[in-house]
């Protein structure tokens, strides 16, 4: 059954439709919550609270077609409230591993993969340092695959604001990453000079 039909049934009070929507959304909701909160325990609480709010407040949804944006708006705001109680951290490496990612063992013997992992770690740390709204926008756009229009609805702002935040956030990440790489390059250059001086 299509998602829209499930939502309409839930709006009519069908508990089985809620169970079906839970199964449809729970995994993505958990991963997104983990990105936003930084740890499993908080992510589980966010998902649980979100689905309770969805069930209790489904009558406030005006159109079934708008369920996804409405759902992620609840989830995002629940995560923001959670962040008021504890400092946000970017998620552990586990949440970033995709099905085609190499194993830790293969990375240890593969210089190229080691470099990729180090670069991911740098990017993750940079994103962690972004303002909450920039970080949330990036996560919703790149990980949850929400459109800029949907993100505007979720975050309660204009679509132009979302596009501006995406542009600024990407620029901030790129600038900081380049700064880190240049800094490392300077360190390597200094170490090389010391090494050469030792040889000669």
C-alpha positions as CSV (number, residue, x, y, z in Angstrom):
1,X,0.0,0.0,0.0
2,X,1.2,3.5,-0.8
3,X,2.4,5.7,2.0
4,X,-0.3,8.3,1.3
5,X,-3.0,5.7,1.8
6,X,-1.4,4.6,5.0
7,X,-1.3,8.2,6.3
8,X,-5.0,8.7,5.4
9,X,-5.9,5.5,7.2
10,X,-3.9,6.7,10.3
11,X,-5.7,10.1,10.1
12,X,-8.9,8.1,10.3
13,X,-7.8,6.3,13.4
14,X,-6.4,3.0,11.9
15,X,-3.8,1.6,14.4
16,X,-2.6,-0.9,11.9
17,X,-1.7,1.9,9.5
18,X,0.4,3.5,12.3
19,X,2.3,0.2,12.7
20,X,2.9,0.0,9.0
21,X,4.2,3.6,8.9
22,X,6.4,2.9,11.9
23,X,8.0,0.0,10.0
24,X,8.4,2.2,6.9
25,X,10.1,5.1,8.8
26,X,11.8,3.6,11.8
27,X,15.2,2.8,10.3
28,X,15.7,6.1,8.5
29,X,14.3,7.9,11.5
30,X,16.8,6.2,13.8
31,X,19.8,6.9,11.5
32,X,18.8,10.6,11.1
33,X,18.3,10.9,14.9
34,X,21.7,9.3,15.4
35,X,23.3,11.9,13.1
36,X,21.5,14.7,15.0
37,X,22.2,13.5,18.5
38,X,25.5,11.7,18.2
39,X,24.7,8.6,20.1
40,X,22.5,5.5,20.1
41,X,20.7,6.1,23.4
42,X,19.6,9.6,22.5
43,X,18.6,8.5,19.0
44,X,16.4,5.8,20.4
45,X,14.7,8.3,22.7
46,X,14.2,10.8,19.9
47,X,12.6,8.2,17.6
48,X,10.3,6.9,20.4
49,X,9.2,10.4,21.3
50,X,8.7,11.3,17.6
51,X,6.4,8.4,16.9
52,X,4.4,9.1,20.1
53,X,3.9,12.7,19.0
54,X,3.0,11.5,15.5
55,X,0.3,9.2,16.8
56,X,-1.1,11.7,19.3
57,X,-1.0,14.7,16.9
58,X,-1.9,13.1,13.6
59,X,-5.2,15.1,13.6
60,X,-3.1,18.3,13.1
61,X,-1.8,17.1,9.8
62,X,-3.8,18.8,7.1
63,X,-2.8,16.8,4.0
64,X,-1.6,13.2,3.9
65,X,0.9,14.2,1.1
66,X,2.7,16.4,3.6
67,X,3.4,13.6,6.1
68,X,7.1,13.2,5.4
69,X,7.9,16.9,6.0
70,X,5.6,16.9,9.1
71,X,7.3,13.8,10.5
72,X,10.8,15.1,10.1
73,X,9.8,18.5,11.5
74,X,8.7,16.7,14.7
75,X,11.8,14.5,14.7
76,X,14.2,17.5,14.2
77,X,12.6,19.7,16.9
78,X,12.6,16.7,19.3
79,X,16.3,16.3,18.6
80,X,16.9,20.1,19.1
81,X,15.2,19.9,22.5
82,X,17.4,16.9,23.3
83,X,20.5,19.0,22.4
84,X,19.5,21.6,24.9
85,X,20.2,19.0,27.6
86,X,23.4,17.7,26.3
87,X,26.2,18.8,23.9
88,X,25.7,17.5,20.4
89,X,28.5,15.3,19.0
90,X,28.8,13.9,15.5
91,X,28.0,10.2,15.2
92,X,30.6,7.4,15.6
93,X,32.1,5.8,12.5
94,X,29.6,3.0,12.7
95,X,26.7,5.1,11.5
96,X,28.7,6.3,8.5
97,X,29.6,2.9,7.1
98,X,27.7,2.0,4.0
99,X,27.1,-1.4,2.5
100,X,30.0,-1.0,0.1
101,X,32.5,0.3,2.6
102,X,35.7,-1.6,3.2
103,X,36.3,-3.4,6.5
104,X,38.6,-2.1,9.2
105,X,41.0,-4.9,8.4
106,X,41.3,-4.0,4.7
107,X,41.7,-0.3,5.6
108,X,44.7,-1.1,7.8
109,X,46.6,-2.5,4.8
110,X,45.4,0.0,2.2
111,X,47.0,3.4,2.3
112,X,44.3,4.9,0.0
113,X,41.5,3.7,2.3
114,X,43.4,5.0,5.4
115,X,43.5,8.4,3.7
116,X,39.8,8.3,2.9
117,X,39.0,7.4,6.5
118,X,41.1,10.2,7.9
119,X,39.4,12.6,5.5
120,X,36.0,11.4,6.6
121,X,37.1,12.0,10.2
122,X,38.1,15.5,9.4
123,X,34.9,16.3,7.7
124,X,32.9,14.8,10.5
125,X,34.7,17.0,13.0
126,X,34.2,20.1,10.9
127,X,30.4,19.4,10.5
128,X,30.2,18.9,14.3
129,X,31.5,22.4,14.8
130,X,28.8,24.0,12.6
131,X,25.9,25.9,14.0
132,X,23.0,23.6,14.8
133,X,20.8,24.9,11.9
134,X,23.6,24.5,9.3
135,X,24.4,21.0,10.6
136,X,20.7,20.0,10.5
137,X,20.3,21.3,7.0
138,X,23.2,19.3,5.7
139,X,22.0,16.1,7.4
140,X,18.5,16.4,6.1
141,X,19.6,17.3,2.6
142,X,22.5,14.8,2.1
143,X,21.6,12.0,4.4
144,X,17.8,12.0,4.7
145,X,17.5,13.1,1.0
146,X,14.9,15.8,1.7
147,X,14.4,18.5,-0.9
148,X,15.1,22.1,-0.1
149,X,11.4,22.7,-0.1
150,X,10.8,19.9,2.4
151,X,13.6,21.1,4.6
152,X,12.1,24.6,4.6
153,X,8.8,23.1,5.8
154,X,10.7,21.0,8.4
155,X,12.7,23.8,9.8
156,X,10.0,26.5,9.5
157,X,11.9,28.8,7.2
158,X,11.9,29.9,3.5
159,X,13.3,27.7,0.8
160,X,15.7,30.5,-0.1
161,X,17.0,30.3,3.5
162,X,17.6,26.6,3.2
163,X,19.5,27.1,-0.1
164,X,21.6,29.9,1.6
165,X,22.4,27.7,4.5
166,X,23.4,24.8,2.3
167,X,25.7,27.1,0.3
168,X,27.2,28.6,3.4
169,X,27.6,25.2,5.2
170,X,29.3,23.7,2.2
171,X,31.6,26.7,1.9
172,X,32.4,26.5,5.6
173,X,33.2,22.8,5.4
174,X,35.4,23.2,2.3
175,X,37.3,26.2,3.7
176,X,38.0,24.5,7.0
177,X,39.0,21.2,5.3
178,X,41.4,23.1,3.1
179,X,42.8,24.9,6.1
180,X,43.4,21.6,7.9
181,X,45.1,20.1,4.8
182,X,47.3,23.1,4.4
183,X,48.2,23.0,8.1
184,X,49.1,19.3,7.8
185,X,51.2,20.1,4.7
186,X,53.1,22.7,6.6
187,X,53.8,20.2,9.4
188,X,54.9,17.5,6.9
189,X,57.2,20.1,5.2
190,X,58.8,21.0,8.6
191,X,59.3,17.4,9.5
192,X,60.9,16.8,6.1
193,X,63.3,19.7,6.6
194,X,64.3,18.3,10.0
195,X,64.8,14.9,8.4
196,X,67.0,16.3,5.7
197,X,69.1,18.3,8.2
198,X,69.6,15.1,10.1
199,X,70.8,13.3,7.1
200,X,73.2,16.0,5.9
